[in-house]
């Protein structure tokens, strides 16, 4: 029996940037009222998380951490989820437009996992 090449095997641990991105996405899902479990399960099934108990550990840890952060942010924001606000402005004849994410009332939020 031959082993698959290392690049096709699931990782045994996550690098810091990958873990941060997964946690950040889970927080966004929690803040929008979605359950991040489906996304995390997809990452596990597609070998983007470590195999077996290590992968389940990452799923459980991420759900717990993202739910806690989203809950604290929601309490701070009075239960109103942040949304995007579209802006347009003209400066010296140049039209600038875009969306500002994370606006809640008169507050701009920056809800991210700690590194």
Secondary structure, 3 states (H helix, E strand, C coil): CCCCCHHHCCCCCCCHHHHHHHHHHHHHHHHCCCCCHHHHHHHHHCCCCCCHHHHHHHHHHHHHHHHHHHHHHHHHCCCCCCEEEEEEEEECCEEEEEEEEEEECCEECCCCCCC
